[in-house]
Amino acid sequence: MDVDGPYTDALETIDDDMPPYIDQNTNDEFSHQDFLNAFLIKMNKQPVNLEAFRTLPSSPVAPVQTPRLQSASANSGRRKARPPG
């Protein structure tokens, strides 16, 4: 992780592996987006802009009310299942 300071120190207090895990997870999200768009282009479809899914509103109980980054995988359980076939 390229960030030094109190945030990284706090994460390392919880778990020494947390900062590299978050960094790798972020890199994975970008590579998944690149893969999906490359696949769509290969299938002669338009690539998609996933920017609308990058941030979500803060929790109403959060001490700081700013948008937060959200990984695409965290939303995967909220999708409605498609009917079979």
C-alpha positions as CSV (number, residue, x, y, z in Angstrom):
1,M,0.0,0.0,0.0
2,D,1.4,3.4,-0.9
3,V,-0.2,5.2,2.0
4,D,1.8,5.8,5.2
5,G,0.5,7.4,8.3
6,P,-2.3,7.0,10.9
7,Y,-4.7,5.0,8.7
8,T,-2.1,2.4,7.7
9,D,-0.8,2.3,11.3
10,A,-4.3,1.6,12.6
11,L,-4.9,-1.1,10.0
12,E,-1.6,-2.8,11.0
13,T,-2.7,-2.7,14.6
14,I,-5.7,-4.8,13.6
15,D,-3.8,-7.1,11.3
16,D,-0.3,-6.7,9.7
17,D,-1.7,-8.1,6.4
18,M,-4.6,-5.6,6.2
19,P,-2.9,-2.8,4.2
20,P,-1.5,-5.1,1.4
21,Y,-4.9,-7.0,1.4
22,I,-6.8,-3.7,0.7
23,D,-4.3,-2.6,-1.9
24,Q,-4.5,-6.0,-3.7
25,N,-8.3,-5.9,-3.5
26,T,-8.4,-2.5,-5.1
27,N,-6.1,-3.7,-7.9
28,D,-8.4,-6.7,-8.4
29,E,-11.4,-4.5,-8.8
30,F,-9.8,-2.5,-11.6
31,S,-8.5,-5.6,-13.3
32,H,-12.0,-7.2,-13.2
33,Q,-13.5,-4.1,-14.8
34,D,-10.8,-4.2,-17.5
35,F,-11.5,-7.9,-18.1
36,L,-15.3,-7.4,-18.4
37,N,-14.9,-4.5,-20.8
38,A,-12.3,-6.4,-22.9
39,F,-14.8,-9.4,-23.0
40,L,-17.6,-7.1,-24.1
41,I,-15.5,-5.5,-26.9
42,K,-14.5,-9.0,-28.0
43,M,-18.2,-9.9,-28.2
44,N,-18.8,-6.8,-30.4
45,K,-20.7,-5.1,-27.5
46,Q,-20.2,-1.7,-26.0
47,P,-18.0,-1.5,-22.9
48,V,-19.7,-0.4,-19.7
49,N,-18.9,2.5,-17.4
50,L,-18.9,1.3,-13.8
51,E,-18.2,4.7,-12.3
52,A,-21.7,4.9,-10.8
53,F,-20.9,1.9,-8.6
54,R,-17.5,3.3,-7.4
55,T,-19.0,5.2,-4.4
56,L,-21.9,4.8,-2.1
57,P,-23.3,7.3,0.4
58,S,-21.9,7.2,3.9
59,S,-23.7,5.5,6.7
60,P,-26.0,7.9,8.5
61,V,-24.2,7.0,11.7
62,A,-20.7,7.5,10.3
63,P,-18.7,10.2,12.0
64,V,-17.7,11.7,8.6
65,Q,-20.3,12.1,6.0
66,T,-18.4,11.5,2.8
67,P,-18.9,9.1,-0.1
68,R,-16.9,5.8,0.3
69,L,-15.3,3.5,-2.2
70,Q,-17.2,0.3,-2.7
71,S,-16.0,-2.8,-4.3
72,A,-18.2,-4.4,-6.9
73,S,-18.0,-7.8,-5.1
74,A,-19.7,-6.3,-2.0
75,N,-22.8,-5.6,-4.0
76,S,-23.0,-9.0,-5.7
77,G,-25.3,-10.5,-3.1
78,R,-27.9,-7.7,-3.7
79,R,-28.7,-8.6,-7.3
80,K,-31.9,-10.5,-8.0
81,A,-31.3,-13.9,-9.5
82,R,-32.2,-14.4,-13.1
83,P,-34.8,-17.1,-14.0
84,P,-33.2,-20.3,-15.3
85,G,-32.9,-20.7,-19.0
